[in-house]
Amino acid sequence: MTDKINAILTKSIGGFYYAEAADKVYECKARGIFRKRGNSPIVGDTVEIAIQKDGYASIEKIFDRKNSIIRPPLANLDTLFIVCSTVNPSPNTLVVDKMTAAAVNKGIEPVIIISKTDIENDGKFAEIYKRAGIKTIEYSSVTKEGADEIFSLLTGKITAFIGNSGVGKSTLLNTILPHLSLETGEISEKLGRGRHTTRTVELYKVNGGYVADTPGFSTVDLERYEMIEKENLQYCFPEFEKYLGTCRFNSCAHLCEKGCSVIKAVENGEIPLSRHQSYVAMYNEVKDIKPWQMK
């Protein structure tokens, strides 16, 4: 006799999947048909699992995803917390902007968390994203500034924390969710970045929702990050929205064209220069790539 139930995938290791349903976790294997179709299960998926009498469980169906991201591989996210630090490592606006744009493109709310504010903080980096209309929280593991606000945003949602290695993701999660006891790493003085203390993506049940800690990555890994078609990129920068459709030319790409309302807004200080520079860099990365090549 086989029982079929719906569950959420919380972890994947070495070909085994761990699915949670009714506070019980089942170790599963996925049917080969998923791999053949190029649609393997990923953490965050809602799935149907079949449980045999001997306890063996298999993933039979993957329900439609409302979204998914490639790096880290996660599905059905509500909020993406993008953690960056004021120092060690210093913030990289292009890195952050690629992640915020990827989130917006997938219908996921991006939230910027600026860590290590007790060490150094002039507020300028936070102001860039506040002006862009992206929720931005300044956080310190020493003073606990921002911790309560971050925790309040987890209720009933599937959320993930991502960012460069060494920015303090696991330390942050240990502060707001001390029962997780996640491994943390020291910063390498020579390289200026942290060790990759988180090695797999795993969902933790928290506050009526799920939280994912994810492997950290270095800036060179951005080559593997999700690209956005050039026609859609302008919509992934929320601060551009009110200027779109008001340029002199309908075909305006908002790069350096005359009569461009976005460029004028940058010149007038209404759009942060670094945000436009990131947009241009991202546009140039994808301008000659065909949509089918991004799949």
N, C-alpha and C positions, 0 to 999 in steps of 0.2 A: 504494500500500500504506500502511496506517495502523497504527501501533503504539500500544497503549494501556498506560499505566503509572499507578501510584498515586504521588502527590506531596503535599507540604505547601505551602500558600500562605505565602510569606514577606513579600510586599509587594504593594501595590495603588496604582497611580498613573494617573490620567486614563483609566480604563477598561481599562488593561492590568494583568494579574496576573502575578506572578512565582512560579513553582512549582519547588520543589527536589526532586530525586529522584536518589539515588546520586551525591551531590556535584556534580550538574549543575543549573543553573538554566534554566528554560524560560520565555520570554515568551509569555503566553497571552491569548486573548480568551475571554470567557464566552458560552455560548449564550444567545440571547435568552429562552429558556423560563424561565430562572431569574428574570429581572426580571419577567416576566409573572406568575410565581407569588409574587412578593414575597419571594424567598429568594436574594438575590444572594450570591456567595461573599464571605467575609471572611478576613482574615489569621488563620492558625492552622487553617483548614479542611484536612482531608484530602480530596483530590479525585482523580478519575480524569481524566487528560488524554489526548487523542488527538494524536499527532504525525504530520503528513503527510510525505510523501517530500521536499517542498520545505522542510521545517523549520517550517512553520506549525503552531502548537499551539493547541488549544481545550480548555476545561474542559467535560467531558461529564457529570460526576456529582459531587455533593457528598455525602460519606458522613455518616452521622448524627453530630451533635455531642454530646459529653457535657455541654457547657455553652457559653454565649456571653454576652458583655456588650455593651451598647450603646455606652457611652462609656468608653474607646475601643472601636471595633468589633473584637473579638477572640474567637476560638473555641478550645475545648479546652484551657483553662488549668488547670494544676495549682496554681500559687501566684500570688497577687497581692501584690506588695510595694507597700505604701502609704507613700510617703516624705513626711515632714513635718519642718520645721525648727524649732529652738528659737527662732530670731529671723529677721527679714527673709526671708520673712514669719513672723509668730508663728503657732503652731498654732491651728487652729480645730477643736474637738472635734466639732462637728456635721458638718463636712466629712469628717473621718476616720471618724466613726461611720456615715455614709451609705455610705462605700466598704467598710468592714468588713462591714456588714450585707448589701450587695449581693453580696459575695464568698461569704459563708456561705450566702445564699439560693440561689446557683448551685452549691454544692458545691465551691467553690474555697477553698483555705487562705489566709486573710489573714495577712500578716506586716507589722508596723509597723516602719519604719526611721526613727529620729529623728536627723536630720542636724544639723551645725553644733554638736555638743556641745562642741567646743573653745572656742566663743565664749561660750556660756551653757548651763548645765545644772544644774538643782537636783534632777532625778530624779523630780519629781512627775508630769510628763506621762507618762513611761514607766510609772510605777507604776499609773496608771489602767488601762492595757491589759494589764499583767502580771497584775493582779488579775482582769481579765476573762477570763483564760485564753487570750489572744491572744499569740502569739510576738512579742516586742518586742526590737529590737536598737538600741542606741545607737551612732551612727557619727560619725566625724570624718575629713574628708578630709585634715586636717593630721597627726594622730597615727596614722591608719589603724585606729583602734579599730573593731572590728566587721566590718572588710572580709573577713577570712578566714571568719568565720561566715556572712556573706551569700553568699560564693562557694560555700561547701559546700552551700548549699541549692539551687543551680542544677543539680546533676548529674542528667542524664537526665529533666529536666522541661521543660514549656513554662511560662515565667514572664513576668510583665509588671511593669514599674515605673511607677506612676502617682502623681500628686499635683499640688498647686497649682504654678503657674509660680514659679520662683525658689527652690524648696526644694533644688535640687542633684541632680536625677535623673541628668542627663548627666555631671556631675562625678563622681558616685558610680560610674556605669558605667565611666567612663574610669579610675577608680582600680582597680576589680576586674578590668576587661577592657581594658587599655590599648591593645590592638591595634585597638579600634573607632574611636578618635580622634573621638568625637562632638563636635559643636559645643556650646559652652556660652555662656551669656549673663550679662551683669552685672545686678545688681539695680538697679532704678530707685529712686533716693532719694526722688523725688517721689511715686511710687505705692506704693513698698514691695513691689514684686513684680518678678519677672524677665521677660525677653522670652521668647516662645515659640520656643526654639531648635530644638525637635524639631517638624517640621511634618507628618510622616506616621508611621503605625504600621509598623514593620518588625521582623521576626524576625531575630536574629543567632544563628548556630550556635555553641554554647558548651558545652563539657564534657559532650558526649553528649546535649544538649538544645537548647532555643532560648530566647532572651531577647528580650523586646520593650521597646524604649524607645518612649515614647508622647508625644504633644503635651501640654504642660502646660495647665492651665486655671485660671481665676479662680473665685472663689466664686459669682459670678453664673451661671456655667455649670451649677451644680447643678440648675437648673430642668430641664435636659435629662438629668439623671442618672436612672438606673433606679429606678423606684418599686416598692415591695413591698406586696402586699395586706395589709390591716390584720390579717387572721386569721393570717398567716404571720410577721408582723414580730417577735412575741415569741420565735420560734425562731431569729432571726438575731442575738440577743444571748446568747452562750454562758453568761454568768454568771447569766442568768435561769433556766436549765434546771432546777436542783435545787429551785426554788421553784414551778415550774409545776404546776398540779393540786392545790396545797395552800391556795389562797385560799378564803375563806368562800363565795364565789359562783362557780359553774362558768362563768358568763358574764363573769368579771372581765377587764377590758381592761388592768389594771395602770396606770391613769392617776392616779386619786385616790380609788378605792373603799375603803370601810371593810372591814377584814378581808383586805386584799390582802397576800400574803406577800412579793411583790416590793417593794412600798412599805415594808414593815416592814424588809426587808433593807437598803434604802437608808437608812432612818432609823438603823439600827444600824451603818452604815458598812461593811456587807458588800458592797454594790454601790455603786460610785462615783456620786455625785450627777449628774455631767455625763453619764454614760452613760444614766441614766434620763431626764434632760432631753432628750437627743437622741431617745430612744425616743418620748417624748411628742410632740415636734415632728414627727417622721416620721409618727407615727400620725395626728396632726391634719391632715397634708398629704393623706393618702390616705383618710381615714375616709368621705368622701362620694363617692369615685370608684369607679365600677363596674369590675369586673375587665376587661370588654371595652374600657373606655376606656384601659387601660394598655397595650394591645397596640400 
